[in-house]
Each structure stands twice: as structure tokens, then as C-alpha cells.
């Protein structure tokens, strides 16, 4: 399955890990130098949850991020899932 939040649409992003060598000037060195930039993936904080929707009187299984789970708690399950087009 894809690593995508079904409510917010958050997905895996590409980023870079910058490798530096050397001692900082502040600590008596000649400064830090960038030696390499490695590509890396930044994954969303996904969870698979069963959310109870009282208006439908049933559970809905959803893959969502922790932030989307807070949104469901704040705005209500039915309103959030309806806006996302899952109901």
C-alpha cells in the first residue's frame, strides 16, 4: 500500500542529509566542510485506525497521520471523513 494519508494527503518526501567534516572554528579548528549530500526519504507518521462514526453506526478503517487523527478528534469523524471524500 502507498504511504499516503487518506485525509491530509501527506506522502513520502525526498530530502538530503548533509555530511560535514572538520572541527568548528569556534572550537579551534579550520571550519566545517560539506563533504557529501545523501538522499533520504522523509516518511509521514502513518497509522491504520478503525474510527467509529456514530452517524453511520459503523467503524471505518482509515490510514492517516497523527496530525489527521488530531483533526478527527477536533472536528468529528463524520465531518472530517466526508470532507476527505471517504464517506
C-alpha positions, 0 to 999 in steps of 0.5 A: 500500500502507498504511504499516503494519508487518506485525509491530509494527503501527506506522502513520502518526501525526498530530502538530503542529509548533509555530511560535514567534516572538520572541527568548528572554528569556534572550537579551534579548528579550520571550519566545517566542510560539506563533504557529501549530500545523501538522499533520504526519504522523509516518511509521514507518521502513518497509522491504520485506525478503525474510527467509529462514526456514530452517524453511520453506526459503523467503524471505518478503517482509515490510514492517516497521520497523527496530525489527521487523527488530531483533526478527527478528534477536533472536528468529528469523524463524520465531518472530517471523513466526508470532507476527505471524500471517504464517506 
